[in-house]
């Protein structure tokens, strides 16, 4: 979970819990707060995973929707795919090119070259 999302989860306070149903009166408010923070963190992680899966599915769908009768420009398709992949890696690393390059298995110089070539930033 990113630090900004963790900070949001950490800001949940007892004040935010007022009015929420409490099925067992024996559970202390502090424990309820910790439980809700844990659930919120899990939901944020799940949302991140779904976003990543959706990006991969969109790329796969684009490849399967190619029309061979109209011709396929290999280099345009590679460029499109690399651009999506690099943008996704940069988003996951919050714009840190060194970490994005490592994530992609590229050297930082190669990634920087591709970013400039594809005019990503």
KAGI-V28428 format. One record per helix or strand of 2 or more residues. SS is the DSSP state (hx for helix, st for strand). FROM is the first residue (numbers start at 0). LEN is the number of residues. If there is no record, write none. Layout:
SS:FROM:LEN
SS:FROM:LEN
This chain:
hx:2:8
hx:13:4
hx:28:36
hx:67:3
hx:73:19
hx:96:8
hx:107:10
